[in-house]
Amino acid sequence: MNEDVKRFPGVLAAVVLLAAGCSSPGSASPKPTSGASSGGPSVSALMVCSSEAQADIQEAIGVGLSTPPASTFDNGLFTCDYAYPTGTMVLTVKDLTNQADTDAYVKNARDGLKSVKDLPGLGETAFSDDVSTVYVVKDFKILKVDTRGLPDPFGQPPHTRYTVAVVVAAAIILCWTGA
């Protein structure tokens, strides 16, 4: 059995079930609360903060938000803060428009990590720091799930921050519209 599957018992199965509930690309998404530029974030970026994503993430990790997520958009980076009673998880999506910029952004992100673990099968490219942060590339967008602001362990049942980051990234990418 694959080591990564063993590492996330039961959790990935829950994510697969959540994927069956993905709604159509036309589902309502929130508007950023500050910092929005005239271009605005993509549909994919907005999706990470949508009520659908909130419900999917809550089901996957077993913990509800303490307040609705707050979002911003600045210089092509959409940020959504998920505040829980014991900490905060930050989801970001970098909206890019071409492969060269996407490759450069990914290289910079990888170079900024102390150690890099590839996560095959998650998006076009996925990697993590094997501690608390996961990056997933789809089209010209880069999703980053950062769980450093959460206690370790976190969730119901409790999981490492790394497991939470992988599960949340999987829940998001399985429903991502790519728009």
Long-range contacts (C-beta under 8 A, 24 or more apart in sequence): 4-119, 7-163, 8-159, 8-163, 8-166, 8-167, 11-60, 11-159, 11-163, 11-167, 12-167, 12-170, 14-59, 14-60, 14-167, 15-60, 15-167, 15-170, 15-171, 15-174, 16-174, 18-56, 18-59, 18-60, 18-171, 18-174, 18-175, 19-171, 19-174, 19-175, 21-52, 21-56, 22-52, 22-174, 22-175, 23-52, 23-175, 25-177, 25-179, 27-52, 30-69, 30-71, 32-71, 32-72, 32-73, 32-78, 33-70, 33-71, 33-72, 34-72, 35-72, 35-73, 35-74, 36-72, 36-73, 37-73, 37-74, 37-75, 40-73, 41-73, 41-78, 41-93, 41-95, 42-78, 42-93, 42-95, 42-141, 42-179, 43-177, 43-179, 44-93, 44-95, 44-138, 44-139, 44-141, 44-176, 44-177, 44-178, 44-179, 45-73, 45-78, 45-93, 45-95, 45-141, 46-78, 47-172, 47-175, 47-176, 47-177, 48-78, 48-80, 48-91, 48-93, 48-143, 48-172, 49-78, 49-80, 49-91, 52-175, 53-171, 53-172, 53-175, 54-82, 56-171, 56-172, 56-175, 57-82, 57-168, 57-171, 57-172, 60-167, 60-168, 60-171, 61-154, 61-155, 61-156, 61-159, 61-164, 61-167, 61-168, 62-155, 62-156, 62-157, 63-154, 63-155, 63-156, 84-150, 84-154, 86-150, 86-151, 86-154, 87-149, 87-150, 87-151, 87-154, 88-149, 88-150, 89-145, 89-146, 89-147, 89-149, 89-150, 89-164, 89-168, 90-144, 90-145, 90-146, 90-149, 91-143, 91-144, 91-145, 91-146, 91-168, 91-172, 92-143, 92-144, 92-146, 93-141, 93-142, 93-143, 93-144, 94-141, 94-142, 94-144, 95-140, 95-141, 96-140, 96-141, 96-142, 97-140, 98-140, 99-140, 101-140, 102-137, 102-140, 102-142, 105-142, 106-135, 106-137, 106-142, 109-135, 109-142, 109-144, 110-135, 119-166, 119-169, 122-166, 122-169, 122-170, 122-173, 123-173, 126-169, 126-173, 128-162, 128-165, 128-166, 130-162, 131-161, 131-162, 132-161, 132-162, 132-165, 133-165, 134-165, 134-166, 134-168, 134-169, 136-169, 136-172, 136-173, 138-173, 138-176, 138-178, 139-178, 141-176, 141-178, 143-169, 143-172, 143-173, 143-176, 145-169, 145-172
